[in-house]
Amino acid sequence: MIRSRLSRWSGDPAWTDAVAPTLAIRGVVLLAGLLLVIVFRPEALPTRDLLEIWNHWDAPHFLELARGGYGAPTDPARIVLFPLYPALIALGSVLVQPLVAGMLISLIASVAAAVGLYRLTVLDSSRPVAASAVVAMSVFPTAFAFVAPYSEALFLALAVWALLAGRTGQWQRAGILGMLAAATRLQGIFLFPALVFAWWLGRRRAGADLAWLGLIPLGLASYLAINQVVFGNPLHFLAVQEGVFRVTTIAPWDAAGRLVTAVLGGTRNEGWLTVYAAPLAAELALAAAVLWTARSWRRRPAEFVYGLLTLVLVSTLSWPISLPRYVLGVPAVFSGVATLVHRVPGGAAVMVLSTILFGIFTTLFVIGHWAS
């Protein structure tokens, strides 16, 4: 039995179409990141741990949580970060340094996400399209977050495998993975209505499968419980978002108006690109992916609902901080780009543009500038 399983795994096209390109691109990015720092900001080159070039912005915050948890002396503002990723870093830190643990988790999760994305895409498309979806994931403009000790890779891996489990009727697995995703990012809770809707279309009767999907809200509940225990209010993170990061929920037309005005009227500089132009482009890309999945919503209802709810979330933010990274958690974006590349004349230009922007944003990140 073991020999037959090994034979089946070794013959899986996901090894060549998903795992190999993901690892190859990761290796190139790690080497390129080091060279970029040497060229553009040599004074920032670490003298001891070269991986420190990836330890910027949210990364040290996750490492801080891994060391001390949410209570004092950890900065109270860290409550906006969900618990699963820093908990895994803390676990990995038993064996290696926290930064190494965080980047290893991101690496493993990226490979898992690539395989899941490949298998989810190939259910509806050809093998070349599925392989291109993996490349699109790896060279998305903000895919540097899959390399750095950020939670994006872990979240995407959990989300895509939960969606895949729903497509294949593995509701127990979908519920468990969805619960973990909801303990990783706020977006994860959207898997609950998405998968319940998919289940309802296929079953339309109560049963044990629906009970497994009921696990998903427990992921968010664990985060709310942390807010309650540490700060005495399960919704304390909302006050922090508003008070510290100036982020609130507003009408989507107001949010869109602010963003478009900032893009059209802003000075064309680095801040304009990363704070305004990139979020607008990311929101449009997400909207396009949602429209694309809407055309086949009966075949992939969970992907459609999940993408739609994510679009609603990002389109109501008063300030689109990190919006391009939220898009990384929607697998349909990458499948849509791959479909565009293979079925629309000139569609490959989208992948080329994405790769160029990926290089720009990665450069900004490793030299310590804000990228998303």
Disulfide bonds with the S-S distance in Angstrom:
none
